[in-house]
């Protein structure tokens, strides 16, 4: 019987009010061959004390911190967790979310039936802030529509063409070996997960479980609530298209890629008397009177 060690990686940062629920959801798993790797990223609340208390009671729960308890950000925190993990498979679980008792067991069943699959994600149950849940309704409608157009299991790379079809880290289980050469230096920190998944989708089969195995907490302090400027988002989209074009050399993606490049190099908004040249906006009253451009 296939009973691999599964490493669950949780990045902890100032979620002391939620992390007990997160840890308890792991302890309650129907599958018991797991280790919970919690990396605290310089929390200033009581998170560390709570985690330490659990680790003393269950040796499968392990706490790590950065040198001098520094706050190094999500990317470095996840990399440390992956480095410390000894399991064949890795589950990402955010410290304000939880997973259903059958989460690991359901995914191991997929691995048994589809041994070529290296990446599994699932549907989510949103709870918490009602306004944020309502805001996500359009996203989930669009997400399910896109996913249904792809074979399951199969190549999901083009699913990431316009947006991230995986709403939270807490839905993902991935073979550890395929994380070795992944670039964690996302052009936008907010979209670190999107950046990682697109890279993994370029060379690996994905499987989507249409079951709500993850409880995704919606609240004002969640990581996803951060904003970014349009120019940064355009640059990020170019990076995603770079990944897609490396595998799918289709005219559709080539034209979209060139159009995004064009928008970064030259744009003209006549009613507002603005012109974009090589990433910089200039105001003008008469287009012929632009006297100086800094390259």
BAKOLKOL-313239 format. One record per residue (C-alpha): residue in one letter; x, y, z. Coordinates in steps of 0.25 Angstrom, whole numbers, always signed. Example, Ala and Ser with C-alpha at 12.3 -4.5 7.8 and 13.67 -1.06 7.14 Angstrom:
! residues 2
<site res="A" x="+49" y="-18" z="+31"/>
<site res="S" x="+55" y="-4" z="+29"/>
***
This chain:
! residues 295
<site res="X" x="+0" y="+0" z="+0"/>
<site res="X" x="+5" y="+14" z="-4"/>
<site res="X" x="+7" y="+22" z="+9"/>
<site res="X" x="+17" y="+33" z="+5"/>
<site res="X" x="+21" y="+44" z="+16"/>
<site res="X" x="+14" y="+57" z="+12"/>
<site res="X" x="+20" y="+70" z="+17"/>
<site res="X" x="+10" y="+81" z="+20"/>
<site res="X" x="+17" y="+95" z="+19"/>
<site res="X" x="+11" y="+107" z="+26"/>
<site res="X" x="+16" y="+121" z="+26"/>
<site res="X" x="+13" y="+128" z="+39"/>
<site res="X" x="+12" y="+143" z="+41"/>
<site res="X" x="+3" y="+149" z="+52"/>
<site res="X" x="-9" y="+140" z="+50"/>
<site res="X" x="-9" y="+135" z="+65"/>
<site res="X" x="-24" y="+137" z="+65"/>
<site res="X" x="-25" y="+127" z="+54"/>
<site res="X" x="-14" y="+117" z="+54"/>
<site res="X" x="-20" y="+108" z="+64"/>
<site res="X" x="-31" y="+104" z="+55"/>
<site res="X" x="-21" y="+102" z="+44"/>
<site res="X" x="-12" y="+93" z="+52"/>
<site res="X" x="-24" y="+85" z="+57"/>
<site res="X" x="-29" y="+83" z="+43"/>
<site res="X" x="-16" y="+75" z="+40"/>
<site res="X" x="-16" y="+67" z="+53"/>
<site res="X" x="-31" y="+63" z="+49"/>
<site res="X" x="-26" y="+57" z="+36"/>
<site res="X" x="-31" y="+43" z="+33"/>
<site res="X" x="-17" y="+40" z="+27"/>
<site res="X" x="-7" y="+41" z="+38"/>
<site res="X" x="+7" y="+40" z="+31"/>
<site res="X" x="+10" y="+54" z="+30"/>
<site res="X" x="+19" y="+65" z="+36"/>
<site res="X" x="+15" y="+79" z="+38"/>
<site res="X" x="+26" y="+89" z="+35"/>
<site res="X" x="+22" y="+103" z="+41"/>
<site res="X" x="+32" y="+114" z="+37"/>
<site res="X" x="+29" y="+127" z="+45"/>
<site res="X" x="+33" y="+140" z="+37"/>
<site res="X" x="+36" y="+149" z="+49"/>
<site res="X" x="+22" y="+149" z="+56"/>
<site res="X" x="+20" y="+160" z="+67"/>
<site res="X" x="+8" y="+153" z="+73"/>
<site res="X" x="+6" y="+140" z="+80"/>
<site res="X" x="+8" y="+131" z="+68"/>
<site res="X" x="+21" y="+125" z="+72"/>
<site res="X" x="+16" y="+122" z="+86"/>
<site res="X" x="+4" y="+115" z="+81"/>
<site res="X" x="+12" y="+107" z="+70"/>
<site res="X" x="+23" y="+103" z="+81"/>
<site res="X" x="+12" y="+97" z="+90"/>
<site res="X" x="+6" y="+88" z="+79"/>
<site res="X" x="+20" y="+84" z="+75"/>
<site res="X" x="+23" y="+79" z="+89"/>
<site res="X" x="+10" y="+70" z="+88"/>
<site res="X" x="+12" y="+65" z="+74"/>
<site res="X" x="+26" y="+62" z="+69"/>
<site res="X" x="+21" y="+63" z="+54"/>
<site res="X" x="+19" y="+78" z="+56"/>
<site res="X" x="+32" y="+85" z="+54"/>
<site res="X" x="+34" y="+100" z="+56"/>
<site res="X" x="+45" y="+108" z="+49"/>
<site res="X" x="+49" y="+123" z="+48"/>
<site res="X" x="+58" y="+131" z="+40"/>
<site res="X" x="+71" y="+136" z="+47"/>
<site res="X" x="+69" y="+146" z="+58"/>
<site res="X" x="+54" y="+144" z="+56"/>
<site res="X" x="+54" y="+153" z="+44"/>
<site res="X" x="+43" y="+156" z="+34"/>
<site res="X" x="+48" y="+152" z="+21"/>
<site res="X" x="+35" y="+151" z="+13"/>
<site res="X" x="+27" y="+139" z="+7"/>
<site res="X" x="+36" y="+135" z="-3"/>
<site res="X" x="+48" y="+132" z="+6"/>
<site res="X" x="+38" y="+126" z="+16"/>
<site res="X" x="+33" y="+116" z="+7"/>
<site res="X" x="+47" y="+113" z="+2"/>
<site res="X" x="+52" y="+110" z="+16"/>
<site res="X" x="+40" y="+101" z="+18"/>
<site res="X" x="+42" y="+93" z="+5"/>
<site res="X" x="+57" y="+92" z="+9"/>
<site res="X" x="+53" y="+86" z="+23"/>
<site res="X" x="+42" y="+77" z="+17"/>
<site res="X" x="+46" y="+62" z="+16"/>
<site res="X" x="+33" y="+57" z="+10"/>
<site res="X" x="+31" y="+52" z="-4"/>
<site res="X" x="+19" y="+61" z="-6"/>
<site res="X" x="+17" y="+75" z="-1"/>
<site res="X" x="+4" y="+82" z="+3"/>
<site res="X" x="+3" y="+97" z="+4"/>
<site res="X" x="-6" y="+102" z="+16"/>
<site res="X" x="-7" y="+117" z="+19"/>
<site res="X" x="-8" y="+120" z="+34"/>
<site res="X" x="-22" y="+126" z="+34"/>
<site res="X" x="-28" y="+114" z="+26"/>
<site res="X" x="-32" y="+100" z="+29"/>
<site res="X" x="-34" y="+87" z="+21"/>
<site res="X" x="-44" y="+76" z="+22"/>
<site res="X" x="-41" y="+63" z="+29"/>
<site res="X" x="-41" y="+55" z="+16"/>
<site res="X" x="-32" y="+65" z="+9"/>
<site res="X" x="-19" y="+57" z="+8"/>
<site res="X" x="-26" y="+44" z="+6"/>
<site res="X" x="-34" y="+49" z="-6"/>
<site res="X" x="-22" y="+54" z="-12"/>
<site res="X" x="-14" y="+41" z="-10"/>
<site res="X" x="-25" y="+34" z="-17"/>
<site res="X" x="-23" y="+42" z="-29"/>
<site res="X" x="-8" y="+39" z="-29"/>
<site res="X" x="-11" y="+24" z="-28"/>
<site res="X" x="-21" y="+25" z="-40"/>
<site res="X" x="-12" y="+35" z="-48"/>
<site res="X" x="+3" y="+33" z="-45"/>
<site res="X" x="+7" y="+43" z="-56"/>
<site res="X" x="+1" y="+54" z="-48"/>
<site res="X" x="+10" y="+63" z="-41"/>
<site res="X" x="+1" y="+75" z="-37"/>
<site res="X" x="-13" y="+74" z="-30"/>
<site res="X" x="-22" y="+85" z="-26"/>
<site res="X" x="-37" y="+86" z="-22"/>
<site res="X" x="-49" y="+95" z="-20"/>
<site res="X" x="-50" y="+103" z="-8"/>
<site res="X" x="-60" y="+107" z="+3"/>
<site res="X" x="-60" y="+122" z="+5"/>
<site res="X" x="-64" y="+127" z="+19"/>
<site res="X" x="-62" y="+139" z="+28"/>
<site res="X" x="-64" y="+153" z="+22"/>
<site res="X" x="-78" y="+153" z="+14"/>
<site res="X" x="-74" y="+164" z="+5"/>
<site res="X" x="-61" y="+158" z="+1"/>
<site res="X" x="-68" y="+145" z="-2"/>
<site res="X" x="-78" y="+152" z="-11"/>
<site res="X" x="-67" y="+159" z="-18"/>
<site res="X" x="-60" y="+145" z="-21"/>
<site res="X" x="-73" y="+140" z="-28"/>
<site res="X" x="-70" y="+145" z="-42"/>
<site res="X" x="-56" y="+139" z="-40"/>
<site res="X" x="-60" y="+125" z="-37"/>
<site res="X" x="-70" y="+125" z="-49"/>
<site res="X" x="-59" y="+129" z="-58"/>
<site res="X" x="-49" y="+120" z="-52"/>
<site res="X" x="-59" y="+108" z="-54"/>
<site res="X" x="-62" y="+111" z="-68"/>
<site res="X" x="-47" y="+112" z="-72"/>
<site res="X" x="-44" y="+99" z="-64"/>
<site res="X" x="-55" y="+91" z="-71"/>
<site res="X" x="-48" y="+94" z="-85"/>
<site res="X" x="-36" y="+86" z="-81"/>
<site res="X" x="-34" y="+71" z="-80"/>
<site res="X" x="-33" y="+66" z="-66"/>
<site res="X" x="-22" y="+62" z="-63"/>
<site res="X" x="-15" y="+69" z="-74"/>
<site res="X" x="-8" y="+81" z="-78"/>
<site res="X" x="-13" y="+93" z="-71"/>
<site res="X" x="-3" y="+104" z="-75"/>
<site res="X" x="-12" y="+112" z="-84"/>
<site res="X" x="-22" y="+113" z="-72"/>
<site res="X" x="-12" y="+123" z="-66"/>
<site res="X" x="-13" y="+132" z="-79"/>
<site res="X" x="-22" y="+143" z="-73"/>
<site res="X" x="-22" y="+140" z="-58"/>
<site res="X" x="-19" y="+131" z="-47"/>
<site res="X" x="-28" y="+119" z="-47"/>
<site res="X" x="-23" y="+114" z="-33"/>
<site res="X" x="-29" y="+124" z="-23"/>
<site res="X" x="-20" y="+120" z="-11"/>
<site res="X" x="-8" y="+113" z="-7"/>
<site res="X" x="-16" y="+104" z="+2"/>
<site res="X" x="-22" y="+96" z="-9"/>
<site res="X" x="-9" y="+91" z="-15"/>
<site res="X" x="-2" y="+78" z="-13"/>
<site res="X" x="+11" y="+76" z="-22"/>
<site res="X" x="+22" y="+66" z="-24"/>
<site res="X" x="+34" y="+72" z="-16"/>
<site res="X" x="+44" y="+68" z="-27"/>
<site res="X" x="+37" y="+78" z="-37"/>
<site res="X" x="+40" y="+90" z="-28"/>
<site res="X" x="+55" y="+89" z="-29"/>
<site res="X" x="+57" y="+98" z="-41"/>
<site res="X" x="+45" y="+108" z="-39"/>
<site res="X" x="+48" y="+123" z="-38"/>
<site res="X" x="+42" y="+129" z="-26"/>
<site res="X" x="+46" y="+143" z="-30"/>
<site res="X" x="+32" y="+147" z="-35"/>
<site res="X" x="+32" y="+161" z="-42"/>
<site res="X" x="+20" y="+164" z="-32"/>
<site res="X" x="+20" y="+159" z="-18"/>
<site res="X" x="+5" y="+158" z="-18"/>
<site res="X" x="+5" y="+148" z="-29"/>
<site res="X" x="+16" y="+139" z="-24"/>
<site res="X" x="+6" y="+127" z="-25"/>
<site res="X" x="+2" y="+130" z="-39"/>
<site res="X" x="+16" y="+131" z="-43"/>
<site res="X" x="+20" y="+118" z="-37"/>
<site res="X" x="+8" y="+111" z="-43"/>
<site res="X" x="+10" y="+116" z="-57"/>
<site res="X" x="+24" y="+111" z="-56"/>
<site res="X" x="+20" y="+97" z="-51"/>
<site res="X" x="+9" y="+96" z="-62"/>
<site res="X" x="+19" y="+98" z="-73"/>
<site res="X" x="+24" y="+83" z="-71"/>
<site res="X" x="+15" y="+76" z="-62"/>
<site res="X" x="+1" y="+69" z="-62"/>
<site res="X" x="-9" y="+76" z="-53"/>
<site res="X" x="-22" y="+70" z="-47"/>
<site res="X" x="-33" y="+78" z="-42"/>
<site res="X" x="-42" y="+72" z="-31"/>
<site res="X" x="-56" y="+78" z="-32"/>
<site res="X" x="-58" y="+77" z="-17"/>
<site res="X" x="-58" y="+87" z="-6"/>
<site res="X" x="-46" y="+81" z="+2"/>
<site res="X" x="-40" y="+95" z="+6"/>
<site res="X" x="-47" y="+105" z="+16"/>
<site res="X" x="-42" y="+119" z="+10"/>
<site res="X" x="-43" y="+130" z="+21"/>
<site res="X" x="-47" y="+143" z="+15"/>
<site res="X" x="-43" y="+155" z="+24"/>
<site res="X" x="-38" y="+169" z="+23"/>
<site res="X" x="-23" y="+165" z="+27"/>
<site res="X" x="-22" y="+154" z="+17"/>
<site res="X" x="-10" y="+154" z="+8"/>
<site res="X" x="-18" y="+155" z="-5"/>
<site res="X" x="-24" y="+169" z="-1"/>
<site res="X" x="-11" y="+176" z="-5"/>
<site res="X" x="-12" y="+185" z="-18"/>
<site res="X" x="-2" y="+187" z="-29"/>
<site res="X" x="-1" y="+198" z="-40"/>
<site res="X" x="-5" y="+195" z="-54"/>
<site res="X" x="+9" y="+197" z="-60"/>
<site res="X" x="+14" y="+186" z="-50"/>
<site res="X" x="+3" y="+177" z="-54"/>
<site res="X" x="+6" y="+179" z="-69"/>
<site res="X" x="+21" y="+174" z="-66"/>
<site res="X" x="+16" y="+162" z="-58"/>
<site res="X" x="+6" y="+158" z="-70"/>
<site res="X" x="+18" y="+159" z="-79"/>
<site res="X" x="+26" y="+149" z="-70"/>
<site res="X" x="+14" y="+139" z="-70"/>
<site res="X" x="+13" y="+140" z="-85"/>
<site res="X" x="+28" y="+138" z="-86"/>
<site res="X" x="+25" y="+124" z="-79"/>
<site res="X" x="+13" y="+121" z="-88"/>
<site res="X" x="+20" y="+124" z="-101"/>
<site res="X" x="+32" y="+116" z="-97"/>
<site res="X" x="+22" y="+104" z="-98"/>
<site res="X" x="+11" y="+109" z="-107"/>
<site res="X" x="+17" y="+116" z="-119"/>
<site res="X" x="+3" y="+120" z="-125"/>
<site res="X" x="+0" y="+133" z="-132"/>
<site res="X" x="-11" y="+136" z="-122"/>
<site res="X" x="+0" y="+137" z="-111"/>
<site res="X" x="+10" y="+143" z="-120"/>
<site res="X" x="+1" y="+155" z="-124"/>
<site res="X" x="-4" y="+157" z="-109"/>
<site res="X" x="+11" y="+157" z="-105"/>
<site res="X" x="+15" y="+167" z="-115"/>
<site res="X" x="+3" y="+176" z="-112"/>
<site res="X" x="+7" y="+176" z="-97"/>
<site res="X" x="+21" y="+180" z="-101"/>
<site res="X" x="+15" y="+191" z="-110"/>
<site res="X" x="+7" y="+196" z="-98"/>
<site res="X" x="+20" y="+197" z="-90"/>
<site res="X" x="+28" y="+204" z="-101"/>
<site res="X" x="+18" y="+214" z="-107"/>
<site res="X" x="+3" y="+218" z="-104"/>
<site res="X" x="-4" y="+231" z="-108"/>
<site res="X" x="-16" y="+237" z="-100"/>
<site res="X" x="-20" y="+249" z="-108"/>
<site res="X" x="-32" y="+254" z="-99"/>
<site res="X" x="-23" y="+254" z="-87"/>
<site res="X" x="-11" y="+260" z="-95"/>
<site res="X" x="-2" y="+248" z="-90"/>
<site res="X" x="+8" y="+240" z="-97"/>
<site res="X" x="+16" y="+227" z="-92"/>
<site res="X" x="+30" y="+225" z="-97"/>
<site res="X" x="+39" y="+214" z="-92"/>
<site res="X" x="+31" y="+213" z="-79"/>
<site res="X" x="+30" y="+228" z="-76"/>
<site res="X" x="+18" y="+237" z="-77"/>
<site res="X" x="+19" y="+251" z="-83"/>
<site res="X" x="+9" y="+262" z="-84"/>
<site res="X" x="+7" y="+270" z="-96"/>
<site res="X" x="-1" y="+281" z="-101"/>
<site res="X" x="+3" y="+279" z="-116"/>
<site res="X" x="+9" y="+266" z="-120"/>
<site res="X" x="+19" y="+273" z="-129"/>
<site res="X" x="+25" y="+281" z="-117"/>
<site res="X" x="+31" y="+270" z="-109"/>
<site res="X" x="+45" y="+275" z="-108"/>
<site res="X" x="+52" y="+265" z="-98"/>
<site res="X" x="+51" y="+251" z="-96"/>
<site res="X" x="+59" y="+243" z="-86"/>
<site res="X" x="+63" y="+229" z="-90"/>
***
